[in-house]
Amino acid sequence: MAKYLLLLGGADLDKRTGSPDLAPQLFQQFSTWIAGLRERGQFVGAHKLQDHTGARLSVRGGEVVEGPFVETKEAIGGAFLIEAGSLAEAVQLARSCPTLLSQNGYVEVRVVEERRTPG
């Protein structure tokens, strides 16, 4: 099976941080979603990124500069690495991600290009 990177972003941080009751619900939704991926042997790994923390580097006028940091609505909040038989299957798995269903966010599905090193 091929590997796919699911980039989760644009989550509704105001909703998430404004309601103390929402965090446990989101945790449970993600736990259930991940458990399903694990049961099917499709879960490889995941990382939650800290909100509002990081740096963005770009080139301006031939020099590397820092900032401005990406706006929350565009920020990537986490990444999942999964295995699927096709891009269509990976997209179907992404459709049930809690970021879409509960947080008004987005999921970008990318094919991981695995390169073999000579030797």
Secondary structure, DSSP 8 states (H G I E B T S, - for coil): -EEEEEEEE---HHHHHH-TTHHHHHHHHHHHHHHHHHHTT-EEEEEE--TT----EEEETTEEEE-----GGG-EEEEEEEEESSHHHHHHHHTT-HHHHHHS-EEEEEE--------
